[in-house]
Amino acid sequence: MRTTLQRQAGNPPTAVRNLGILAHVDAGKTTVTERILYLTGATHKRGEVHDGTTVTDFDPQERDRGITIFAAAVSCVWDGHRINLIDTPGHVDFSDEVERSLRVLDGAIAVFDAVAGVEPQSESVWRQADRHAVPRIAFVNKLDRAGADLDTAVESIRERLHIVPLVVQLPIGQEDGFSGVVDLLRMRSLVWGTGSDTYEEGPVPDDLREEALRRRGLLEEAVAELHPVALEEFCGEGTLSAATLMAALRDLTLGGEAVVVLCGSAYRNCGIEPLLEAAVAYLPSPQDVPAVRGTHDGTVQQRAADPDEPFAALVFKVTSTATGRLTYLRVYAGTLRKGDIVLDPGARRSERIGRILRVQADRHAEVDHAVAGDIVAVIGMKTARAGATLCAPGAPLVLEPPTVADPVVSVAVEARSSLDTDRLAAALARLAEEDPSLVVRTDPETGQTLLSGMGELHLEVAVEKVRRAYGLAVGVGRPQVAYRETVARGVSGLVHRHVKQDGGAGQFAHVVLDVAALDPSAEPAGGNAAGAGDFVFRSTVTGGRVPQEYIRAVEAGCRDALAEGPLGGHPVTGLRVTLTDGATHPKDSSEMAFRTAGRFALREALRASEMALLEPVVEVTATVPDDAVGGVLGDLAARRGRVSGQVARAGTAVLTATVPLAELFGYASRLRSRTQGRGTFTTRATGYAAVPTAVSEQVSAG
């Protein structure tokens, strides 16, 4: 028998793992994190989500709602390795928290429900990790639940995530009888007693030996197909040694060619030690990932994860606490010490580091320094925001910041008392500083303050935080979605002359534009093209009739005009603009004149075009009792939903539909009433779709 205390024995850490816990809401991420902290000795009591006693879900709203809202960083030591863990939210409304976390992580543990398998948000966060090339291992959780099935969950990983799953464990017992696993690498059993913090190691049970040997053979064959060294040994020996198998699994994990799959029940404390061992064995350290790349004066530079390199770090989170402003950093290169002066090249200012903290969710331990590979929080930074680069003043570098998604829902907020207006403005500004996916603006027509975010729950949490943290009474208007406008049928040869003479040098610019809907699959043919995904600008002007610097000014003016479309002042997207002709004046033409001409010309062209309104749509996955399916389907149809799938599962049905986001406000209470409180649903953003004519007219009139 081996205890966790022996495994964690207090040697200083010799290596670092920066890992995230990723999953769909309610798959067990936070419980997995709590068990890791307990088993490594970082905490002395098991926290439970349902009791509101977890370390990482420390915010009052998280405990009230029973979900993770804010990414929380914790740190522990296992087998001589420092493990920095970030427990990320699982709800789609907080996907921006996941995005910022993935930007600074080296590896991740993806947690899946053994009953539900890969769920919609599991798939979304997996794709986010793909974009950042973050290696992952998988943990199939909740094997003690009724209906749990490892093979079904693994097959959903293969089918929905398009990755080869390499299962290295076999469950011992099913559902409530689940008690341990067979380790297929070392061909041994690991059994946890009820409520025990340790596992008992033994031989493979006789009734599982044949199945374990079969699965070990399948694992060896799958690895040999993907790894050339393993293939050579497999062909020569007919089998693979445990050492070769583990080395191949690490290579395949780091290369993203396959995912190692483990299983267990975090709530029962089963399977956490092997999960930690797999994280250390297969996931990369900061030294295993490529050197971070940044830019300075237009040139690309690299910084290795070396304490002796010039300092470089990325800010990925900012929070305000009673003790001051906490700025969370991932140190990519160099060493940071208390009292150091660091440069924020984006803001072009230097700041002094007051204190450096090792973070344990809402608790902190002060340290003297941080080195390459560390994730820490610092006190003393006054202006650095999420996405900012901090570097040594003598070696400037700008790292690529995390991407921030455009908000899709807005509400009007106002203070109940006019005396609190200034306090509300300050509170909202601080919220937007902490969460870049929240946008605060003033409606130019009504003068109302609008708070925009990623979903209804996202805005509910933000407003409730203003009420609780700042003690403000706040009124909230009805949510509104972020519509877009696009061109259904464009115009050609639109001529605009900008002539202005008011004494002194005048302004003259003459442009001719073609405007059309953008076909993303079509490559620009000829001319000079520039685009950013949903807008492409190109010039076919010949003979130098419009100089290149003026062409760039016309493009800038067109981009200015995209902010407000003619239907209702919504941003314009999906547009191709071609500058076909123009003229200049030897004295009065300037970049400013052509930028102004480009802006007014595109506005005229959009008013002359046939425009279409676009609305955000989401994929809704609802799990409902069999006897409520008809009512739920009817309700989705009434909300302009298009049902795309229906799967029966143990007395329930899983319905999948695409629904306009504007039609989902209040859906949670409606679903509960139609299913007598037994129905649940999740959403996943899928983009924008055209609005029906009748709805478009209502939106434009409103």
Secondary structure, DSSP 8 states (H G I E B T S, - for coil): -B-HHHHH-S----EEEEEEEEESTTSSHHHHHHHHHHHTTS-SS---TTTT--SS--SHHHHHHTS--S-EEEEEEETTEEEEEEE---SGGGHHHHHHHHHT-SEEEEEEETTTBS-HHHHHHHHHHHHTT--EEEEEE-TTSTT--HHHHHHHHHHHH--EEEE-EEEES-GGG--EEEETTTTEEEEE-TT-SSEEEE---HHHHHHHHHHHHHHHHHHHHH-HHHHHHHHHHSS--HHHHHHHHHHHHHTTSEEEEEE-BTTTTBSHHHHHHHHHHHS--GGGS--EEEEETTEEEEE-S-TTS--EEEEEEEEEETTEEEEEEEEEESEEETT-EEEETTTTEEEE--EEEEEETTEEEEESEEETT-EEEEE--SS--TT-EEE-TTS--EE---------EEEEEEESSGGGHHHHHHHHHHHHHH-TT-EEEE-TTT--EEEEESSHHHHHHHHHHHHHHH---EEE---EE--EEEEEE-EEEEEEEEEE-SSSS-EEEEEEEEEEE--TTS---SSEEEE-SSEEEEE---TTSS-HHHHHHHHHHHHHHTTS-TTTS--B-SEEEEEEEEE--TTT--HHHHHHHHHHHHHHHHHHSEEEEEEEEEEEEEEEEGGGHHHHHHHHHHTT-EEEEEEEETTEEEEEEEEEGGG-TTHHHHHHHHTTT--EEEEEEEEEEE--HHHHHHHHH-
